[in-house]
Every structure is written in structure tokens, then in C-alpha cells.
Amino acid sequence: MTAGELTAELGSRPEVLDGPFTTRQLLRIDEALRMADQATGFTFTIYVGDLDEPSREHAEKLHGRLIDPDRSVLIALSPTQRVLEIVTGTEIRKRVPDRHAKLAALSMVAAFGVGDLTGGIISGLDQLATHVGKAA
């Protein structure tokens, strides 16, 4: 499985993940996105919502709509479906080995499993950005 094909199941407690983000949580996620973008020169994007089946194809279509998909990462997650998709552009794939993307996904899933959607997103962003930055 390549970084561009990474799919993971979320934890077994989807009810914990249900509900909107608070303003504070949105600000934290926005700051994490901004930091990842600035640290790497690439674009990181988060999509939270239902994904059409097959979820991987839907996530890839969303990624393809980004301004510069080759230099972008999309983290798409559907708490109700318990699905996480990480889609990387061709330039990112050169810098993030599969195992690093998988580790980021695993840490996100662990946080989601205990009901910390915001923390999981921020942790995953940080891990991906760190690996992209180290490879530069």
C-alpha cells in the first residue's frame, strides 16, 4: 500500500466523534494547517464529512480539486463511517515513505478512538509535516 493509497479504519466508538467542532477546536486545526503549510511549502487540507463509496475514490476526487494537487496532502475523514483516507500528491509521495504515512494514520486513529478528533487531526498534520520537512 503506497502513501497515496493509505486507508485506515477509525476506532470503534463513532458516537464520541459525532458533533461539530467548537470555535477553539477550529482555531487549533487552522493553526496546525498553517504551520504545516509554512514548514513544508506544501498545502495540507482537511475534509471532515461523509465520503461516497468507495471512500478512497471520493477522497482522490476531492484531492484532485485542490489548487495544486501534486503539492498537496488531503486528510479526509468520516467519523460516521469510521474511515480515514490520506491522499498525497506526487511531490509529497517522493518525501513521505509509506511507513511514515501509516504511522501518522495510526496515531490519528488512536486519538479518534478515545474521542479526540481535534487532537488526532493535529497530531497527524504534525507528523506528516515533520516527515515532509525532514526529507527536503
C-alpha positions as CSV (number, residue, x, y, z in Angstrom):
1,M,0.0,0.0,0.0
2,T,1.5,3.3,-1.0
3,A,1.1,6.6,0.9
4,G,-1.2,7.6,-1.9
5,E,-3.4,4.6,-1.2
6,L,-3.5,4.7,2.6
7,T,-6.8,3.7,4.1
8,A,-7.5,3.1,7.8
9,E,-10.5,2.3,9.9
10,L,-11.3,4.6,12.7
11,G,-11.8,3.4,16.3
12,S,-14.9,1.5,17.4
13,R,-16.6,4.4,19.1
14,P,-18.1,6.7,16.4
15,E,-20.5,8.3,18.8
16,V,-17.7,10.0,20.5
17,L,-16.6,11.6,17.2
18,D,-20.1,12.9,16.3
19,G,-20.8,16.6,16.5
20,P,-19.4,19.9,15.3
21,F,-16.1,21.4,16.2
22,T,-16.0,24.2,18.7
23,T,-14.6,27.6,17.7
24,R,-11.5,26.8,19.8
25,Q,-11.0,23.5,18.1
26,L,-11.4,25.0,14.6
27,L,-8.8,27.6,15.5
28,R,-6.4,24.9,16.7
29,I,-6.9,23.0,13.5
30,D,-6.4,26.1,11.4
31,E,-3.2,26.9,13.2
32,A,-1.9,23.4,12.7
33,L,-2.7,23.6,9.0
34,R,-1.0,27.0,8.6
35,M,2.1,25.7,10.5
36,A,2.3,22.6,8.3
37,D,2.0,24.6,5.1
38,Q,4.6,27.1,6.2
39,A,7.1,24.5,7.5
40,T,7.0,22.4,4.3
41,G,6.0,24.7,1.4
42,F,3.2,22.3,0.6
43,T,-0.5,22.5,1.1
44,F,-2.3,20.4,3.7
45,T,-6.1,20.2,3.7
46,I,-8.6,18.5,6.0
47,Y,-12.0,17.2,4.9
48,V,-14.4,16.0,7.6
49,G,-17.7,14.6,6.4
50,D,-19.3,11.6,4.7
51,L,-17.4,10.0,1.8
52,D,-19.2,8.3,-1.1
53,E,-18.3,4.7,-1.6
54,P,-15.8,3.7,-2.5
55,S,-14.3,6.2,0.0
56,R,-10.8,6.1,-1.5
57,E,-12.1,7.2,-4.9
58,H,-14.2,10.0,-3.3
59,A,-11.1,11.2,-1.4
60,E,-9.0,11.2,-4.5
61,K,-11.6,13.2,-6.4
62,L,-11.6,15.8,-3.5
63,H,-7.8,15.9,-3.7
64,G,-7.9,16.4,-7.4
65,R,-10.0,19.5,-7.0
66,L,-7.3,21.2,-4.9
67,I,-5.5,24.1,-6.5
68,D,-2.2,22.2,-6.8
69,P,-2.9,18.5,-6.1
70,D,0.7,17.5,-6.9
71,R,2.0,19.6,-3.9
72,S,-0.9,18.8,-1.6
73,V,-2.0,16.4,1.1
74,L,-5.6,15.7,1.9
75,I,-6.7,14.1,5.1
76,A,-10.3,13.0,4.6
77,L,-12.1,11.5,7.5
78,S,-15.7,10.4,8.0
79,P,-16.4,9.9,11.7
80,T,-19.8,8.4,10.9
81,Q,-18.3,5.8,8.5
82,R,-15.2,5.3,10.7
83,V,-12.9,5.9,7.7
84,L,-9.7,7.8,7.3
85,E,-8.1,8.5,3.9
86,I,-4.7,10.2,3.4
87,V,-4.2,11.3,-0.2
88,T,-0.8,12.7,-1.2
89,G,0.2,14.4,-4.4
90,T,3.1,13.2,-6.4
91,E,5.6,15.7,-4.9
92,I,4.7,14.7,-1.4
93,R,4.9,11.0,-2.2
94,K,8.5,11.5,-3.0
95,R,9.2,12.7,0.5
96,V,6.9,10.7,2.7
97,P,7.6,6.9,2.8
98,D,4.6,4.6,3.3
99,R,5.6,3.8,6.8
100,H,5.5,7.4,7.9
101,A,2.1,8.0,6.4
102,K,0.9,4.8,8.1
103,L,2.3,5.9,11.4
104,A,0.6,9.3,11.1
105,A,-2.7,7.5,10.3
106,L,-2.3,5.1,13.3
107,S,-1.7,8.0,15.7
108,M,-4.7,9.8,14.4
109,V,-6.9,6.6,14.7
110,A,-5.7,6.1,18.3
111,A,-6.8,9.7,19.2
112,F,-10.1,9.3,17.3
113,G,-10.7,6.0,19.2
114,V,-10.7,7.9,22.5
115,G,-12.9,10.7,21.2
116,D,-10.2,13.3,20.4
117,L,-10.9,14.2,16.8
118,T,-9.1,17.6,17.0
119,G,-6.0,16.1,18.7
120,G,-5.9,13.3,16.2
121,I,-6.0,15.7,13.2
122,I,-3.4,18.0,14.7
123,S,-1.1,15.1,15.6
124,G,-1.4,13.6,12.1
125,L,-0.7,17.0,10.5
126,D,2.3,17.5,12.6
127,Q,3.7,14.0,11.9
128,L,3.2,14.4,8.1
129,A,4.7,17.9,8.0
130,T,7.7,16.8,10.1
131,H,8.5,13.9,7.6
132,V,8.0,16.1,4.6
133,G,10.3,18.8,6.1
134,K,13.0,16.3,7.0
135,A,13.0,14.9,3.5
136,A,13.6,18.4,2.0
